[in-house]
Amino acid sequence: MQAIELFKEGKISSGMASSWLNISRMAFLLKEMEAGMELLDNTLDDFDRETSLL
């Protein structure tokens, strides 16, 4: 499916992909996670930066 490939390449949002597939965004994201896709690619530096604000 072209929508899934474009989402994986970062060319369209999950909302756009789910709209093209006529499913909810949540259903799309769950389907992608079940297929093994990592939706967040945070590094330890990202975590440190976010938690330093607490």
PDBQT receptor file of N, H, CA, C and O in Angstrom, charges set to zero:
ATOM      1  N   MET A   1       0.835  -1.181   0.000  1.00  0.00    +0.000 N 
ATOM      2  CA  MET A   1       0.000   0.000   0.000  1.00  0.00    +0.000 C 
ATOM      3  C   MET A   1       0.879   1.243   0.000  1.00  0.00    +0.000 C 
ATOM      4  O   MET A   1       1.799   1.371   0.808  1.00  0.00    +0.000 OA
ATOM      5  N   GLN A   2       0.590   2.124  -0.888  1.00  0.00    +0.000 N 
ATOM      6  H   GLN A   2      -0.157   2.020  -1.544  1.00  0.00    +0.000 HD
ATOM      7  CA  GLN A   2       1.412   3.315  -1.058  1.00  0.00    +0.000 C 
ATOM      8  C   GLN A   2       1.378   4.220   0.169  1.00  0.00    +0.000 C 
ATOM      9  O   GLN A   2       2.396   4.823   0.511  1.00  0.00    +0.000 OA
ATOM     10  N   ALA A   3       0.242   4.328   0.834  1.00  0.00    +0.000 N 
ATOM     11  H   ALA A   3      -0.584   3.838   0.556  1.00  0.00    +0.000 HD
ATOM     12  CA  ALA A   3       0.140   5.196   2.009  1.00  0.00    +0.000 C 
ATOM     13  C   ALA A   3       1.091   4.740   3.105  1.00  0.00    +0.000 C 
ATOM     14  O   ALA A   3       1.720   5.566   3.766  1.00  0.00    +0.000 OA
ATOM     15  N   ILE A   4       1.199   3.438   3.302  1.00  0.00    +0.000 N 
ATOM     16  H   ILE A   4       0.687   2.766   2.765  1.00  0.00    +0.000 HD
ATOM     17  CA  ILE A   4       2.079   2.900   4.344  1.00  0.00    +0.000 C 
ATOM     18  C   ILE A   4       3.531   3.193   4.012  1.00  0.00    +0.000 C 
ATOM     19  O   ILE A   4       4.299   3.590   4.888  1.00  0.00    +0.000 OA
ATOM     20  N   GLU A   5       3.913   3.002   2.767  1.00  0.00    +0.000 N 
ATOM     21  H   GLU A   5       3.289   2.679   2.056  1.00  0.00    +0.000 HD
ATOM     22  CA  GLU A   5       5.293   3.269   2.362  1.00  0.00    +0.000 C 
ATOM     23  C   GLU A   5       5.640   4.747   2.512  1.00  0.00    +0.000 C 
ATOM     24  O   GLU A   5       6.720   5.084   2.998  1.00  0.00    +0.000 OA
ATOM     25  N   LEU A   6       4.742   5.619   2.104  1.00  0.00    +0.000 N 
ATOM     26  H   LEU A   6       3.865   5.345   1.710  1.00  0.00    +0.000 HD
ATOM     27  CA  LEU A   6       4.994   7.056   2.239  1.00  0.00    +0.000 C 
ATOM     28  C   LEU A   6       5.113   7.455   3.704  1.00  0.00    +0.000 C 
ATOM     29  O   LEU A   6       5.931   8.309   4.048  1.00  0.00    +0.000 OA
ATOM     30  N   PHE A   7       4.304   6.846   4.573  1.00  0.00    +0.000 N 
ATOM     31  H   PHE A   7       3.640   6.152   4.294  1.00  0.00    +0.000 HD
ATOM     32  CA  PHE A   7       4.398   7.122   6.003  1.00  0.00    +0.000 C 
ATOM     33  C   PHE A   7       5.740   6.645   6.545  1.00  0.00    +0.000 C 
ATOM     34  O   PHE A   7       6.395   7.365   7.298  1.00  0.00    +0.000 OA
ATOM     35  N   LYS A   8       6.153   5.443   6.168  1.00  0.00    +0.000 N 
ATOM     36  H   LYS A   8       5.621   4.858   5.556  1.00  0.00    +0.000 HD
ATOM     37  CA  LYS A   8       7.430   4.901   6.645  1.00  0.00    +0.000 C 
ATOM     38  C   LYS A   8       8.607   5.761   6.200  1.00  0.00    +0.000 C 
ATOM     39  O   LYS A   8       9.603   5.868   6.915  1.00  0.00    +0.000 OA
ATOM     40  N   GLU A   9       8.499   6.369   5.034  1.00  0.00    +0.000 N 
ATOM     41  H   GLU A   9       7.690   6.282   4.453  1.00  0.00    +0.000 HD
ATOM     42  CA  GLU A   9       9.555   7.238   4.515  1.00  0.00    +0.000 C 
ATOM     43  C   GLU A   9       9.479   8.645   5.102  1.00  0.00    +0.000 C 
ATOM     44  O   GLU A   9      10.343   9.479   4.829  1.00  0.00    +0.000 OA
ATOM     45  N   GLY A  10       8.455   8.912   5.903  1.00  0.00    +0.000 N 
ATOM     46  H   GLY A  10       7.754   8.235   6.125  1.00  0.00    +0.000 HD
ATOM     47  CA  GLY A  10       8.295  10.228   6.518  1.00  0.00    +0.000 C 
ATOM     48  C   GLY A  10       7.753  11.285   5.578  1.00  0.00    +0.000 C 
ATOM     49  O   GLY A  10       7.881  12.480   5.845  1.00  0.00    +0.000 OA
ATOM     50  N   LYS A  11       7.150  10.859   4.482  1.00  0.00    +0.000 N 
ATOM     51  H   LYS A  11       7.047   9.888   4.265  1.00  0.00    +0.000 HD
ATOM     52  CA  LYS A  11       6.654  11.806   3.486  1.00  0.00    +0.000 C 
ATOM     53  C   LYS A  11       5.226  12.257   3.750  1.00  0.00    +0.000 C 
ATOM     54  O   LYS A  11       4.820  13.320   3.279  1.00  0.00    +0.000 OA
ATOM     55  N   ILE A  12       4.452  11.462   4.500  1.00  0.00    +0.000 N 
ATOM     56  H   ILE A  12       4.782  10.599   4.883  1.00  0.00    +0.000 HD
ATOM     57  CA  ILE A  12       3.108  11.864   4.904  1.00  0.00    +0.000 C 
ATOM     58  C   ILE A  12       2.925  11.515   6.375  1.00  0.00    +0.000 C 
ATOM     59  O   ILE A  12       3.641  10.675   6.919  1.00  0.00    +0.000 OA
ATOM     60  N   SER A  13       1.972  12.159   7.002  1.00  0.00    +0.000 N 
ATOM     61  H   SER A  13       1.390  12.841   6.560  1.00  0.00    +0.000 HD
ATOM     62  CA  SER A  13       1.697  11.921   8.418  1.00  0.00    +0.000 C 
ATOM     63  C   SER A  13       0.852  10.661   8.599  1.00  0.00    +0.000 C 
ATOM     64  O   SER A  13       0.275  10.135   7.647  1.00  0.00    +0.000 OA
ATOM     65  N   SER A  14       0.795  10.197   9.839  1.00  0.00    +0.000 N 
ATOM     66  H   SER A  14       1.264  10.624  10.612  1.00  0.00    +0.000 HD
ATOM     67  CA  SER A  14      -0.053   9.043  10.143  1.00  0.00    +0.000 C 
ATOM     68  C   SER A  14      -1.525   9.394   9.914  1.00  0.00    +0.000 C 
ATOM     69  O   SER A  14      -2.315   8.542   9.509  1.00  0.00    +0.000 OA
ATOM     70  N   GLY A  15      -1.885  10.639  10.173  1.00  0.00    +0.000 N 
ATOM     71  H   GLY A  15      -1.243  11.332  10.503  1.00  0.00    +0.000 HD
ATOM     72  CA  GLY A  15      -3.259  11.072   9.931  1.00  0.00    +0.000 C 
ATOM     73  C   GLY A  15      -3.628  11.015   8.457  1.00  0.00    +0.000 C 
ATOM     74  O   GLY A  15      -4.724  10.582   8.100  1.00  0.00    +0.000 OA
ATOM     75  N   MET A  16      -2.709  11.453   7.604  1.00  0.00    +0.000 N 
ATOM     76  H   MET A  16      -1.818  11.805   7.894  1.00  0.00    +0.000 HD
ATOM     77  CA  MET A  16      -2.954  11.413   6.165  1.00  0.00    +0.000 C 
ATOM     78  C   MET A  16      -3.028   9.964   5.681  1.00  0.00    +0.000 C 
ATOM     79  O   MET A  16      -3.912   9.610   4.901  1.00  0.00    +0.000 OA
ATOM     80  N   ALA A  17      -2.098   9.130   6.145  1.00  0.00    +0.000 N 
ATOM     81  H   ALA A  17      -1.380   9.417   6.779  1.00  0.00    +0.000 HD
ATOM     82  CA  ALA A  17      -2.093   7.725   5.735  1.00  0.00    +0.000 C 
ATOM     83  C   ALA A  17      -3.386   7.039   6.154  1.00  0.00    +0.000 C 
ATOM     84  O   ALA A  17      -3.985   6.304   5.368  1.00  0.00    +0.000 OA
ATOM     85  N   SER A  18      -3.815   7.274   7.383  1.00  0.00    +0.000 N 
ATOM     86  H   SER A  18      -3.329   7.871   8.021  1.00  0.00    +0.000 HD
ATOM     87  CA  SER A  18      -5.046   6.631   7.852  1.00  0.00    +0.000 C 
ATOM     88  C   SER A  18      -6.259   7.134   7.074  1.00  0.00    +0.000 C 
ATOM     89  O   SER A  18      -7.194   6.377   6.813  1.00  0.00    +0.000 OA
ATOM     90  N   SER A  19      -6.239   8.400   6.709  1.00  0.00    +0.000 N 
ATOM     91  H   SER A  19      -5.479   9.015   6.921  1.00  0.00    +0.000 HD
ATOM     92  CA  SER A  19      -7.329   8.956   5.909  1.00  0.00    +0.000 C 
ATOM     93  C   SER A  19      -7.393   8.286   4.543  1.00  0.00    +0.000 C 
ATOM     94  O   SER A  19      -8.473   7.941   4.065  1.00  0.00    +0.000 OA
ATOM     95  N   TRP A  20      -6.242   8.103   3.923  1.00  0.00    +0.000 N 
ATOM     96  H   TRP A  20      -5.364   8.383   4.312  1.00  0.00    +0.000 HD
ATOM     97  CA  TRP A  20      -6.192   7.443   2.617  1.00  0.00    +0.000 C 
ATOM     98  C   TRP A  20      -6.684   6.004   2.699  1.00  0.00    +0.000 C 
ATOM     99  O   TRP A  20      -7.281   5.487   1.754  1.00  0.00    +0.000 OA
ATOM    100  N   LEU A  21      -6.425   5.353   3.849  1.00  0.00    +0.000 N 
ATOM    101  H   LEU A  21      -5.940   5.772   4.616  1.00  0.00    +0.000 HD
ATOM    102  CA  LEU A  21      -6.836   3.960   4.030  1.00  0.00    +0.000 C 
ATOM    103  C   LEU A  21      -8.249   3.841   4.598  1.00  0.00    +0.000 C 
ATOM    104  O   LEU A  21      -8.772   2.739   4.759  1.00  0.00    +0.000 OA
ATOM    105  N   ASN A  22      -8.860   4.984   4.899  1.00  0.00    +0.000 N 
ATOM    106  H   ASN A  22      -8.436   5.880   4.768  1.00  0.00    +0.000 HD
ATOM    107  CA  ASN A  22     -10.218   5.034   5.431  1.00  0.00    +0.000 C 
ATOM    108  C   ASN A  22     -10.355   4.276   6.758  1.00  0.00    +0.000 C 
ATOM    109  O   ASN A  22     -11.334   3.565   6.982  1.00  0.00    +0.000 OA
ATOM    110  N   ILE A  23      -9.352   4.442   7.634  1.00  0.00    +0.000 N 
ATOM    111  H   ILE A  23      -8.556   5.020   7.452  1.00  0.00    +0.000 HD
ATOM    112  CA  ILE A  23      -9.394   3.888   8.982  1.00  0.00    +0.000 C 
ATOM    113  C   ILE A  23      -9.001   4.994   9.952  1.00  0.00    +0.000 C 
ATOM    114  O   ILE A  23      -8.468   6.025   9.541  1.00  0.00    +0.000 OA
ATOM    115  N   SER A  24      -9.261   4.781  11.229  1.00  0.00    +0.000 N 
ATOM    116  H   SER A  24      -9.693   3.943  11.562  1.00  0.00    +0.000 HD
ATOM    117  CA  SER A  24      -8.889   5.802  12.208  1.00  0.00    +0.000 C 
ATOM    118  C   SER A  24      -7.369   5.866  12.342  1.00  0.00    +0.000 C 
ATOM    119  O   SER A  24      -6.664   4.902  12.044  1.00  0.00    +0.000 OA
ATOM    120  N   ARG A  25      -6.890   6.997  12.788  1.00  0.00    +0.000 N 
ATOM    121  H   ARG A  25      -7.463   7.780  13.030  1.00  0.00    +0.000 HD
ATOM    122  CA  ARG A  25      -5.447   7.163  13.004  1.00  0.00    +0.000 C 
ATOM    123  C   ARG A  25      -4.950   6.159  14.034  1.00  0.00    +0.000 C 
ATOM    124  O   ARG A  25      -3.881   5.573  13.863  1.00  0.00    +0.000 OA
ATOM    125  N   MET A  26      -5.722   5.956  15.110  1.00  0.00    +0.000 N 
ATOM    126  H   MET A  26      -6.590   6.433  15.249  1.00  0.00    +0.000 HD
ATOM    127  CA  MET A  26      -5.340   5.003  16.144  1.00  0.00    +0.000 C 
ATOM    128  C   MET A  26      -5.223   3.590  15.569  1.00  0.00    +0.000 C 
ATOM    129  O   MET A  26      -4.271   2.872  15.875  1.00  0.00    +0.000 OA
ATOM    130  N   ALA A  27      -6.182   3.194  14.746  1.00  0.00    +0.000 N 
ATOM    131  H   ALA A  27      -6.955   3.777  14.497  1.00  0.00    +0.000 HD
ATOM    132  CA  ALA A  27      -6.137   1.866  14.125  1.00  0.00    +0.000 C 
ATOM    133  C   ALA A  27      -4.902   1.736  13.237  1.00  0.00    +0.000 C 
ATOM    134  O   ALA A  27      -4.252   0.691  13.218  1.00  0.00    +0.000 OA
ATOM    135  N   PHE A  28      -4.584   2.794  12.506  1.00  0.00    +0.000 N 
ATOM    136  H   PHE A  28      -5.113   3.643  12.522  1.00  0.00    +0.000 HD
ATOM    137  CA  PHE A  28      -3.403   2.773  11.642  1.00  0.00    +0.000 C 
ATOM    138  C   PHE A  28      -2.128   2.613  12.466  1.00  0.00    +0.000 C 
ATOM    139  O   PHE A  28      -1.273   1.789  12.141  1.00  0.00    +0.000 OA
ATOM    140  N   LEU A  29      -2.005   3.407  13.537  1.00  0.00    +0.000 N 
ATOM    141  H   LEU A  29      -2.701   4.076  13.801  1.00  0.00    +0.000 HD
ATOM    142  CA  LEU A  29      -0.806   3.339  14.369  1.00  0.00    +0.000 C 
ATOM    143  C   LEU A  29      -0.673   1.978  15.046  1.00  0.00    +0.000 C 
ATOM    144  O   LEU A  29       0.430   1.436  15.124  1.00  0.00    +0.000 OA
ATOM    145  N   LEU A  30      -1.768   1.424  15.531  1.00  0.00    +0.000 N 
ATOM    146  H   LEU A  30      -2.664   1.864  15.468  1.00  0.00    +0.000 HD
ATOM    147  CA  LEU A  30      -1.724   0.094  16.148  1.00  0.00    +0.000 C 
ATOM    148  C   LEU A  30      -1.299  -0.964  15.134  1.00  0.00    +0.000 C 
ATOM    149  O   LEU A  30      -0.511  -1.855  15.451  1.00  0.00    +0.000 OA
ATOM    150  N   LYS A  31      -1.823  -0.861  13.921  1.00  0.00    +0.000 N 
ATOM    151  H   LYS A  31      -2.464  -0.137  13.664  1.00  0.00    +0.000 HD
ATOM    152  CA  LYS A  31      -1.467  -1.806  12.858  1.00  0.00    +0.000 C 
ATOM    153  C   LYS A  31       0.031  -1.722  12.543  1.00  0.00    +0.000 C 
ATOM    154  O   LYS A  31       0.687  -2.746  12.353  1.00  0.00    +0.000 OA
ATOM    155  N   GLU A  32       0.556  -0.524  12.490  1.00  0.00    +0.000 N 
ATOM    156  H   GLU A  32       0.023   0.308  12.644  1.00  0.00    +0.000 HD
ATOM    157  CA  GLU A  32       1.981  -0.342  12.211  1.00  0.00    +0.000 C 
ATOM    158  C   GLU A  32       2.848  -0.876  13.355  1.00  0.00    +0.000 C 
ATOM    159  O   GLU A  32       3.881  -1.499  13.109  1.00  0.00    +0.000 OA
ATOM    160  N   MET A  33       2.433  -0.635  14.598  1.00  0.00    +0.000 N 
ATOM    161  H   MET A  33       1.594  -0.129  14.798  1.00  0.00    +0.000 HD
ATOM    162  CA  MET A  33       3.196  -1.154  15.741  1.00  0.00    +0.000 C 
ATOM    163  C   MET A  33       3.170  -2.676  15.754  1.00  0.00    +0.000 C 
ATOM    164  O   MET A  33       4.191  -3.304  16.037  1.00  0.00    +0.000 OA
ATOM    165  N   GLU A  34       2.026  -3.280  15.455  1.00  0.00    +0.000 N 
ATOM    166  H   GLU A  34       1.197  -2.770  15.226  1.00  0.00    +0.000 HD
ATOM    167  CA  GLU A  34       1.921  -4.737  15.398  1.00  0.00    +0.000 C 
ATOM    168  C   GLU A  34       2.811  -5.309  14.304  1.00  0.00    +0.000 C 
ATOM    169  O   GLU A  34       3.286  -6.439  14.414  1.00  0.00    +0.000 OA
ATOM    170  N   ALA A  35       3.039  -4.529  13.247  1.00  0.00    +0.000 N 
ATOM    171  H   ALA A  35       2.653  -3.611  13.157  1.00  0.00    +0.000 HD
ATOM    172  CA  ALA A  35       3.899  -4.962  12.146  1.00  0.00    +0.000 C 
ATOM    173  C   ALA A  35       5.377  -4.746  12.463  1.00  0.00    +0.000 C 
ATOM    174  O   ALA A  35       6.246  -5.075  11.655  1.00  0.00    +0.000 OA
ATOM    175  N   GLY A  36       5.663  -4.182  13.660  1.00  0.00    +0.000 N 
ATOM    176  H   GLY A  36       4.958  -3.914  14.316  1.00  0.00    +0.000 HD
ATOM    177  CA  GLY A  36       7.048  -4.028  14.081  1.00  0.00    +0.000 C 
ATOM    178  C   GLY A  36       7.657  -2.665  13.865  1.00  0.00    +0.000 C 
ATOM    179  O   GLY A  36       8.853  -2.480  14.093  1.00  0.00    +0.000 OA
ATOM    180  N   MET A  37       6.871  -1.715  13.437  1.00  0.00    +0.000 N 
ATOM    181  H   MET A  37       5.899  -1.864  13.252  1.00  0.00    +0.000 HD
ATOM    182  CA  MET A  37       7.410  -0.383  13.198  1.00  0.00    +0.000 C 
ATOM    183  C   MET A  37       7.586   0.367  14.509  1.00  0.00    +0.000 C 
ATOM    184  O   MET A  37       6.714   0.328  15.377  1.00  0.00    +0.000 OA
ATOM    185  N   GLU A  38       8.718   1.050  14.648  1.00  0.00    +0.000 N 
ATOM    186  H   GLU A  38       9.426   1.082  13.942  1.00  0.00    +0.000 HD
ATOM    187  CA  GLU A  38       8.948   1.911  15.801  1.00  0.00    +0.000 C 
ATOM    188  C   GLU A  38       8.411   3.287  15.470  1.00  0.00    +0.000 C 
ATOM    189  O   GLU A  38       8.850   3.920  14.509  1.00  0.00    +0.000 OA
ATOM    190  N   LEU A  39       7.468   3.745  16.261  1.00  0.00    +0.000 N 
ATOM    191  H   LEU A  39       7.112   3.231  17.041  1.00  0.00    +0.000 HD
ATOM    192  CA  LEU A  39       6.857   5.040  15.979  1.00  0.00    +0.000 C 
ATOM    193  C   LEU A  39       7.644   6.190  16.577  1.00  0.00    +0.000 C 
ATOM    194  O   LEU A  39       7.537   7.323  16.109  1.00  0.00    +0.000 OA
ATOM    195  N   LEU A  40       8.424   5.916  17.594  1.00  0.00    +0.000 N 
ATOM    196  H   LEU A  40       8.511   4.995  17.975  1.00  0.00    +0.000 HD
ATOM    197  CA  LEU A  40       9.265   6.941  18.203  1.00  0.00    +0.000 C 
ATOM    198  C   LEU A  40      10.714   6.507  18.083  1.00  0.00    +0.000 C 
ATOM    199  O   LEU A  40      11.052   5.356  18.361  1.00  0.00    +0.000 OA
ATOM    200  N   ASP A  41      11.551   7.414  17.677  1.00  0.00    +0.000 N 
ATOM    201  H   ASP A  41      11.277   8.349  17.452  1.00  0.00    +0.000 HD
ATOM    202  CA  ASP A  41      12.966   7.115  17.507  1.00  0.00    +0.000 C 
ATOM    203  C   ASP A  41      13.773   8.059  18.389  1.00  0.00    +0.000 C 
ATOM    204  O   ASP A  41      14.655   8.774  17.913  1.00  0.00    +0.000 OA
ATOM    205  N   ASN A  42      13.460   8.051  19.678  1.00  0.00    +0.000 N 
ATOM    206  H   ASN A  42      12.743   7.470  20.064  1.00  0.00    +0.000 HD
ATOM    207  CA  ASN A  42      14.128   8.954  20.605  1.00  0.00    +0.000 C 
ATOM    208  C   ASN A  42      15.463   8.384  21.061  1.00  0.00    +0.000 C 
ATOM    209  O   ASN A  42      15.604   7.178  21.260  1.00  0.00    +0.000 OA
ATOM    210  N   THR A  43      16.426   9.261  21.222  1.00  0.00    +0.000 N 
ATOM    211  H   THR A  43      16.311  10.241  21.060  1.00  0.00    +0.000 HD
ATOM    212  CA  THR A  43      17.741   8.873  21.715  1.00  0.00    +0.000 C 
ATOM    213  C   THR A  43      17.827   9.180  23.206  1.00  0.00    +0.000 C 
ATOM    214  O   THR A  43      16.937   9.813  23.774  1.00  0.00    +0.000 OA
ATOM    215  N   LEU A  44      18.893   8.729  23.823  1.00  0.00    +0.000 N 
ATOM    216  H   LEU A  44      19.616   8.215  23.362  1.00  0.00    +0.000 HD
ATOM    217  CA  LEU A  44      19.119   9.032  25.233  1.00  0.00    +0.000 C 
ATOM    218  C   LEU A  44      19.250  10.542  25.431  1.00  0.00    +0.000 C 
ATOM    219  O   LEU A  44      18.797  11.074  26.444  1.00  0.00    +0.000 OA
ATOM    220  N   ASP A  45      19.862  11.229  24.476  1.00  0.00    +0.000 N 
ATOM    221  H   ASP A  45      20.230  10.796  23.653  1.00  0.00    +0.000 HD
ATOM    222  CA  ASP A  45      19.966  12.693  24.549  1.00  0.00    +0.000 C 
ATOM    223  C   ASP A  45      18.579  13.344  24.549  1.00  0.00    +0.000 C 
ATOM    224  O   ASP A  45      18.338  14.297  25.289  1.00  0.00    +0.000 OA
ATOM    225  N   ASP A  46      17.671  12.825  23.717  1.00  0.00    +0.000 N 
ATOM    226  H   ASP A  46      17.867  12.050  23.116  1.00  0.00    +0.000 HD
ATOM    227  CA  ASP A  46      16.301  13.342  23.695  1.00  0.00    +0.000 C 
ATOM    228  C   ASP A  46      15.646  13.160  25.060  1.00  0.00    +0.000 C 
ATOM    229  O   ASP A  46      14.996  14.072  25.572  1.00  0.00    +0.000 OA
ATOM    230  N   PHE A  47      15.821  11.983  25.640  1.00  0.00    +0.000 N 
ATOM    231  H   PHE A  47      16.349  11.243  25.223  1.00  0.00    +0.000 HD
ATOM    232  CA  PHE A  47      15.244  11.693  26.954  1.00  0.00    +0.000 C 
ATOM    233  C   PHE A  47      15.817  12.627  28.014  1.00  0.00    +0.000 C 
ATOM    234  O   PHE A  47      15.075  13.181  28.825  1.00  0.00    +0.000 OA
ATOM    235  N   ASP A  48      17.127  12.800  28.008  1.00  0.00    +0.000 N 
ATOM    236  H   ASP A  48      17.730  12.351  27.349  1.00  0.00    +0.000 HD
ATOM    237  CA  ASP A  48      17.769  13.683  28.985  1.00  0.00    +0.000 C 
ATOM    238  C   ASP A  48      17.275  15.119  28.852  1.00  0.00    +0.000 C 
ATOM    239  O   ASP A  48      17.027  15.789  29.855  1.00  0.00    +0.000 OA
ATOM    240  N   ARG A  49      17.133  15.590  27.624  1.00  0.00    +0.000 N 
ATOM    241  H   ARG A  49      17.334  15.046  26.809  1.00  0.00    +0.000 HD
ATOM    242  CA  ARG A  49      16.662  16.952  27.388  1.00  0.00    +0.000 C 
ATOM    243  C   ARG A  49      15.232  17.125  27.907  1.00  0.00    +0.000 C 
ATOM    244  O   ARG A  49      14.919  18.136  28.535  1.00  0.00    +0.000 OA
ATOM    245  N   GLU A  50      14.381  16.159  27.650  1.00  0.00    +0.000 N 
ATOM    246  H   GLU A  50      14.635  15.338  27.140  1.00  0.00    +0.000 HD
ATOM    247  CA  GLU A  50      12.990  16.246  28.094  1.00  0.00    +0.000 C 
ATOM    248  C   GLU A  50      12.866  16.155  29.610  1.00  0.00    +0.000 C 
ATOM    249  O   GLU A  50      12.085  16.892  30.211  1.00  0.00    +0.000 OA
ATOM    250  N   THR A  51      13.625  15.264  30.232  1.00  0.00    +0.000 N 
ATOM    251  H   THR A  51      14.260  14.665  29.744  1.00  0.00    +0.000 HD
ATOM    252  CA  THR A  51      13.498  15.089  31.683  1.00  0.00    +0.000 C 
ATOM    253  C   THR A  51      14.207  16.191  32.456  1.00  0.00    +0.000 C 
ATOM    254  O   THR A  51      13.926  16.377  33.640  1.00  0.00    +0.000 OA
ATOM    255  N   SER A  52      15.108  16.921  31.834  1.00  0.00    +0.000 N 
ATOM    256  H   SER A  52      15.336  16.770  30.872  1.00  0.00    +0.000 HD
ATOM    257  CA  SER A  52      15.789  18.010  32.535  1.00  0.00    +0.000 C 
ATOM    258  C   SER A  52      14.826  19.149  32.865  1.00  0.00    +0.000 C 
ATOM    259  O   SER A  52      15.110  19.975  33.732  1.00  0.00    +0.000 OA
ATOM    260  N   LEU A  53      13.709  19.190  32.185  1.00  0.00    +0.000 N 
ATOM    261  H   LEU A  53      13.478  18.519  31.481  1.00  0.00    +0.000 HD
ATOM    262  CA  LEU A  53      12.719  20.237  32.418  1.00  0.00    +0.000 C 
ATOM    263  C   LEU A  53      11.841  19.958  33.631  1.00  0.00    +0.000 C 
ATOM    264  O   LEU A  53      11.117  20.841  34.091  1.00  0.00    +0.000 OA
ATOM    265  N   LEU A  54      11.900  18.748  34.145  1.00  0.00    +0.000 N 
ATOM    266  H   LEU A  54      12.488  18.031  33.772  1.00  0.00    +0.000 HD
ATOM    267  CA  LEU A  54      11.038  18.379  35.281  1.00  0.00    +0.000 C 
ATOM    268  C   LEU A  54      11.547  18.921  36.586  1.00  0.00    +0.000 C 
ATOM    269  O   LEU A  54      10.933  18.696  37.629  1.00  0.00    +0.000 OA
TER     270      LEU A  54
